Structures are given as structure tokens and as C-alpha cells.
Amino acid sequence: MAGADVHPTAIVAQGAELGHDVSIGPYCTVGAGVRLGDGVRLISHVVVDGTTTIGARCQVYPFAVLGLPPQDLKYRGEPSTLTIGADTVIREHVTMNPGTEGGGLETRVGDRCLFMVASHVAHDCRVGDDVILANNATMAGHVTVGNGARIGGLSAIHQFVRIGEHAMIGGMTGIDQDVIPYGMAMGGRGDLVGLNLVGLRRGGTDREEIRGLQAAVEALFAADGEMSQRVRQVEASFGHCATVRTLLGFLTTDRDRKILKMRSDHADGSA
């Protein structure tokens, strides 16, 4: 523990690996299989256990619980991991579970994420970089969340669902089908209501690129023809747009997944 600042009331098990300038506050517990990167700060009353790695400069707030066994009745104690990237902020009462045999034995969270109070990352989830979960947002097992996605407060993501990069999920929304990259979904049972235009603009996407994406979404969710045919048409017409290529890649990666459909009163792809 050389170079680490550990409060006298904290319990750090033998075998835990602590980086330089780690700070472990009052009443924290750190298990033997834990690795804390340089500059990690556990503020107080934090539990980190299992085979858990927390990247450099992460901040973990009181009563967060990271790395305890998955909430999955199929879990039988198989060795699995939780890996959290650098510069991520984990607020009070957040829970994250490691993986299971059925999901590759790994849960992974990217860099520069923000998990607000009481949000939950279940077993075998894959969360990209720069993702934000607002208060009480939860994801079930095996969920994939792309870079830059925003998940609103009190929302719930069903198991195995994919949330595309830079998508926006509105507060108090239940999502049980995949959400396209850059899409915006909202409602008691979420409907795709358009594109996350605010997120696209904040991310520096230029107007022509956004217009191309809007036209592509309108064509993809048109009533006529098969989706596979519309995908080919959109690729031919708008494949020069980087965002459209990302969207088409998402649609063709897992053809067995159902895609959240556009609500009819937003069929032009705008929010």
C-alpha cells in the first residue's frame, strides 16, 4: 500500500493492489482481488470486492457497491470480473456486478462515464466511453451501451438490449428492444421518437451530416418494403455520411435483434 492514503477505519485485504496516490476513506472495504489505479478515490463507506479493476482517477462516492456477485440465479460462483475504465465518477448507492459464464465472465465499463445516484450495471454488461446514467437508471444483464449514450433517470433497460452510440433514453422509460445509434427513445414503454439532435450538435456533428442522418432514418423506417431492402437503398444514397455508416453497421451486426420502431407521429426522424 505504499503511496496510498488509507483511513484507519478502512479494511484493505491482503492481496489488493493499490496504485500511486490512491485514497481510501473511512469505513471502506477493499477485497483481495481488487486493483485500484493511480489516483483512485474511494470517499467513504465504499465496498469493492471480487476480481474488480478500477481505472486511474476514478471517484467512488459513499455506499457504492462494486464487484459483489451477480444478481443472477444461474450464477454458481464461477470466477468473473468487473473492469471500470479511467476518469469515471460513481455516485452514491451505485451498484455494479461482475459477469457470468453465460456472458463471457466479464462486465466492462469504459472511460469518463458518470453514474448518478443508485444507478445499476448488471452482470455481463458492456458500457462504452462517455456514457451517463442518471439517478436510478438501471440495466439488466448482457446490455450493451455505445459510446456517448445518455440514459435518463428512473429508466430501465431490458436484458440483452443494445443501446447505440450517442442515443438518448428519456426519463422513466422502459426499453425492451434495441435503440439505434443517435436515436432518442421515450415513453412508458419506449418508442423511438427521433434523433438525439441536441447530443449530435453538442458532439460537433455538422448540419449536413445531421440532415443526411435524418433523411436516412426517415427512409429506413418508411412503411414500404423490407428493412433489408431499405438498408441497401440508404447505403447507396447516404453511405458517405459517417453517422449513417455507424447506424447501418448497428442494424446489420445482429440481425436476430428487434429494433425499436419509429412512432408514427415522428416518422420524419426528428425529435
C-alpha positions as CSV (number, residue, x, y, z in Angstrom):
1,M,0.0,0.0,0.0
2,A,3.0,2.3,-0.4
3,G,1.9,5.7,-1.8
4,A,-1.7,5.1,-0.8
5,D,-3.7,7.1,1.8
6,V,-5.8,4.6,3.8
7,H,-8.1,5.8,6.6
8,P,-7.6,3.8,9.9
9,T,-11.2,2.6,9.8
10,A,-10.9,1.2,6.2
11,I,-10.3,-2.5,5.7
12,V,-8.0,-3.4,2.8
13,A,-7.5,-7.2,2.3
14,Q,-4.0,-8.6,1.8
15,G,-3.5,-9.1,-2.0
16,A,-5.3,-5.9,-3.1
17,E,-3.3,-3.8,-5.5
18,L,-3.3,-0.1,-4.9
19,G,-1.8,2.4,-7.4
20,H,0.1,5.6,-6.6
21,D,-1.9,8.4,-4.8
22,V,-4.9,6.2,-4.1
23,S,-7.2,7.5,-1.3
24,I,-9.4,5.1,0.7
25,G,-11.7,6.9,3.0
26,P,-13.5,6.0,6.3
27,Y,-15.2,2.6,6.6
28,C,-14.4,1.4,3.0
29,T,-13.7,-2.3,2.4
30,V,-11.5,-3.5,-0.4
31,G,-11.2,-7.2,-1.3
32,A,-8.1,-9.2,-2.0
33,G,-8.8,-9.4,-5.8
34,V,-9.2,-5.7,-6.3
35,R,-6.9,-3.4,-8.3
36,L,-7.2,0.3,-7.9
37,G,-5.4,2.5,-10.5
38,D,-3.4,5.6,-9.8
39,G,-5.3,8.4,-8.2
40,V,-8.5,6.4,-7.4
41,R,-10.5,8.0,-4.6
42,L,-12.9,6.0,-2.5
43,I,-14.6,8.7,-0.5
44,S,-16.2,6.7,2.4
45,H,-18.3,3.6,3.1
46,V,-17.5,2.1,-0.3
47,V,-17.4,-1.7,-0.9
48,V,-15.2,-3.0,-3.7
49,D,-14.8,-6.8,-3.9
50,G,-14.4,-9.7,-6.3
51,T,-12.0,-9.5,-9.2
52,T,-12.5,-5.8,-9.8
53,T,-10.3,-3.3,-11.5
54,I,-10.9,0.4,-11.2
55,G,-9.0,2.7,-13.7
56,A,-7.0,5.7,-12.9
57,R,-8.5,8.8,-11.3
58,C,-12.0,7.3,-10.7
59,Q,-14.0,8.7,-7.9
60,V,-16.4,6.5,-6.0
61,Y,-18.9,8.0,-3.6
62,P,-20.4,6.7,-0.3
63,F,-22.3,3.4,-0.2
64,A,-21.4,2.4,-3.8
65,V,-21.0,-1.4,-4.0
66,L,-18.8,-2.7,-6.8
67,G,-17.9,-6.3,-7.7
68,L,-20.2,-8.3,-5.4
69,P,-21.8,-11.5,-7.0
70,P,-24.3,-11.0,-9.9
71,Q,-28.0,-10.9,-9.2
72,D,-28.5,-13.9,-11.4
73,L,-29.9,-17.3,-10.2
74,K,-27.8,-19.1,-12.7
75,Y,-24.5,-17.8,-11.2
76,R,-22.7,-20.6,-9.4
77,G,-19.6,-18.8,-8.1
78,E,-17.6,-19.0,-11.3
79,P,-14.6,-16.6,-11.4
80,S,-15.6,-13.5,-13.3
81,T,-14.5,-9.8,-13.5
82,L,-15.7,-6.2,-13.3
83,T,-13.5,-3.7,-15.1
84,I,-14.1,0.0,-14.9
85,G,-12.2,2.5,-17.1
86,A,-10.3,5.7,-16.1
87,D,-11.8,9.0,-15.0
88,T,-15.2,7.6,-14.3
89,V,-17.4,9.1,-11.5
90,I,-19.6,6.7,-9.5
91,R,-22.0,8.4,-7.2
92,E,-23.8,7.3,-4.0
93,H,-25.5,3.8,-3.9
94,V,-24.4,2.8,-7.4
95,T,-24.1,-1.0,-7.9
96,M,-22.1,-2.9,-10.5
97,N,-21.8,-6.7,-10.8
98,P,-19.2,-8.9,-12.4
99,G,-20.0,-11.2,-15.3
100,T,-21.3,-14.8,-15.5
101,E,-20.4,-17.9,-17.5
102,G,-23.3,-17.2,-19.9
103,G,-22.0,-13.7,-20.8
104,G,-18.2,-14.1,-21.1
105,L,-17.4,-13.8,-17.4
106,E,-16.9,-10.1,-17.7
107,T,-18.7,-6.8,-17.1
108,R,-16.9,-3.8,-18.6
109,V,-17.4,-0.1,-18.2
110,G,-15.5,2.5,-20.3
111,D,-13.7,5.7,-19.6
112,R,-15.1,9.1,-18.5
113,C,-18.5,7.8,-17.6
114,L,-20.9,9.2,-14.9
115,F,-23.1,7.0,-12.9
116,M,-25.5,9.1,-10.9
117,V,-27.2,8.1,-7.6
118,A,-28.5,4.5,-7.3
119,S,-27.9,3.6,-11.0
120,H,-27.1,-0.1,-11.7
121,V,-24.9,-2.0,-14.1
122,A,-25.8,-5.7,-14.1
123,H,-23.7,-8.8,-15.0
124,D,-22.1,-9.1,-18.4
125,C,-23.0,-5.5,-19.5
126,R,-20.7,-3.7,-21.9
127,V,-20.8,0.1,-21.4
128,G,-18.8,2.3,-23.7
129,D,-16.9,5.6,-23.0
130,D,-18.5,8.9,-22.0
131,V,-21.8,7.3,-21.0
132,I,-24.1,8.9,-18.5
133,L,-26.7,7.1,-16.4
134,A,-28.9,9.5,-14.4
135,N,-30.4,8.8,-11.0
136,N,-31.9,5.3,-10.6
137,A,-31.4,4.3,-14.2
138,T,-30.9,0.5,-14.3
139,M,-29.7,-2.0,-16.9
140,A,-30.4,-5.7,-16.7
141,G,-27.8,-8.4,-17.7
142,H,-26.0,-8.5,-21.0
143,V,-26.9,-5.0,-22.1
144,T,-24.6,-3.1,-24.5
145,V,-24.4,0.7,-24.4
146,G,-22.5,2.5,-27.1
147,N,-20.1,5.5,-26.5
148,G,-21.7,8.8,-25.5
149,A,-25.2,7.4,-24.8
150,R,-27.4,9.1,-22.2
151,I,-29.9,7.1,-20.1
152,G,-32.4,9.2,-18.2
153,G,-33.4,8.9,-14.6
154,L,-35.7,6.0,-13.5
155,S,-35.4,4.3,-16.8
156,A,-34.9,0.6,-17.2
157,I,-33.1,-1.4,-20.0
158,H,-34.2,-5.0,-20.6
159,Q,-31.6,-7.8,-20.7
160,F,-29.6,-8.2,-24.0
161,V,-30.8,-4.9,-25.4
162,R,-28.3,-2.8,-27.3
163,I,-28.3,1.0,-27.0
164,G,-26.5,2.6,-29.9
165,E,-23.8,5.2,-29.5
166,H,-24.9,8.7,-28.7
167,A,-28.5,7.6,-28.2
168,M,-30.7,9.3,-25.7
169,I,-33.2,7.5,-23.4
170,G,-35.7,9.7,-21.8
171,G,-36.5,9.6,-18.1
172,M,-38.9,6.9,-16.8
173,T,-38.7,4.9,-20.0
174,G,-38.7,1.1,-20.3
175,I,-36.6,-0.2,-23.2
176,D,-37.1,-3.8,-24.4
177,Q,-35.8,-3.5,-28.0
178,D,-32.6,-2.2,-29.5
179,V,-32.2,1.6,-29.9
180,I,-30.4,2.8,-33.0
181,P,-27.3,5.0,-32.7
182,Y,-28.1,8.7,-32.3
183,G,-31.8,7.8,-31.6
184,M,-34.0,9.3,-28.9
185,A,-36.5,7.0,-27.2
186,M,-39.0,7.9,-24.5
187,G,-42.4,6.7,-23.1
188,G,-43.6,4.2,-20.5
189,R,-42.6,1.5,-22.9
190,G,-40.1,3.4,-25.0
191,D,-40.9,4.4,-28.6
192,L,-38.3,5.8,-30.9
193,V,-39.3,9.4,-31.3
194,G,-36.5,10.7,-33.4
195,L,-32.8,11.5,-33.2
196,N,-30.8,12.9,-30.3
197,L,-30.3,16.2,-32.1
198,V,-29.0,18.0,-29.1
199,G,-26.4,15.4,-28.5
200,L,-25.3,15.4,-32.1
201,R,-24.9,19.2,-32.1
202,R,-23.0,19.2,-28.8
203,G,-20.8,16.5,-30.2
204,G,-19.8,18.7,-33.1
205,T,-21.7,16.9,-35.9
206,D,-22.2,19.4,-38.7
207,R,-25.6,20.3,-40.2
208,E,-25.1,18.5,-43.5
209,E,-24.2,15.3,-41.7
210,I,-27.3,15.6,-39.4
211,R,-29.5,16.2,-42.5
212,G,-28.2,13.1,-44.1
213,L,-28.8,11.1,-41.0
214,Q,-32.3,12.4,-40.7
215,A,-33.1,11.5,-44.3
216,A,-31.6,8.1,-43.8
217,V,-33.7,7.4,-40.7
218,E,-36.8,8.6,-42.5
219,A,-36.1,6.1,-45.3
220,L,-35.2,3.2,-43.0
221,F,-38.4,3.5,-41.1
222,A,-40.7,4.1,-44.1
223,A,-43.7,1.8,-44.3
224,D,-42.9,0.3,-47.7
225,G,-40.6,-2.6,-48.5
226,E,-38.4,-4.9,-46.4
227,M,-35.9,-3.5,-43.9
228,S,-33.0,-5.3,-45.7
229,Q,-34.0,-3.6,-49.0
230,R,-34.2,-0.2,-47.3
231,V,-30.8,-0.7,-45.7
232,R,-29.3,-1.2,-49.2
233,Q,-31.0,1.8,-50.5
234,V,-29.9,4.0,-47.6
235,E,-26.3,2.8,-48.0
236,A,-26.4,3.7,-51.7
237,S,-27.8,7.2,-51.1
238,F,-26.3,8.2,-47.7
239,G,-23.3,5.9,-47.2
240,H,-21.0,8.9,-47.5
241,C,-22.2,10.1,-44.0
242,A,-20.2,8.7,-41.1
243,T,-23.2,8.7,-38.8
244,V,-25.2,6.7,-41.4
245,R,-22.4,4.1,-41.7
246,T,-22.5,3.7,-37.9
247,L,-26.3,3.3,-38.0
248,L,-26.2,0.7,-40.8
249,G,-23.4,-1.2,-39.0
250,F,-25.6,-1.4,-35.9
251,L,-28.6,-2.6,-37.9
252,T,-26.6,-5.4,-39.7
253,T,-24.5,-6.6,-36.7
254,D,-27.1,-8.7,-35.1
255,R,-30.0,-9.5,-37.4
256,D,-31.9,-11.5,-34.8
257,R,-32.4,-8.5,-32.6
258,K,-35.6,-6.5,-32.8
259,I,-35.1,-2.8,-33.4
260,L,-37.3,-0.2,-31.6
261,K,-39.6,1.3,-34.3
262,M,-40.3,4.9,-35.0
263,R,-43.5,6.3,-33.6
264,S,-45.8,7.3,-36.4
265,D,-46.1,10.9,-35.3
266,H,-42.3,11.3,-35.6
267,A,-41.8,9.4,-38.8
268,D,-39.6,12.2,-40.2
269,G,-36.8,11.3,-37.9
270,S,-36.8,14.5,-35.9
271,A,-37.4,14.9,-32.2
